[in-house]
Amino acid sequence: MIEQTSVQISALRERWHAERELRDARRNRIRNMDRLLDELEMLNIAEETQLPTELALRVQRLAVEMDHPLANRAFEDVTIAESMDALYDLQDGLMPTLDGVEDEEEP
């Protein structure tokens, strides 16, 4: 009986640990997107029209990783506004639902 309980507790700990890692990874990805959005917004405020190559590549890399349609475009053809829209789309997909229940993620 005690051994069975111990096994169950260990399994729960492992599951909680895995769930926490997923939440932390999601949170870190959202923070990364926030930083990219901040940089893009600064370009907007400065009324820049050209997306710097390094920033365009970072946005493109994220779009590829997260399978966003922007990934199918050449980075040099992507505008600041399109980059921001893509990042907002990606963030929306990572956010927990409004009722406080997170979408289940596949392993």
WOTAHU-V477504 format. One record per helix or strand of 2 or more residues. SS is the DSSP state (A for helix, B for strand). FROM is the first residue (numbers start at 1). LEN is the number of residues. Records with the same first field share a line. If there is no record, write none. Layout:
BEGIN
SS=FROM-LEN + FROM-LEN
END
This chain:
BEGIN
A=2-44 + 53-13 + 69-4 + 75-3 + 80-15
END
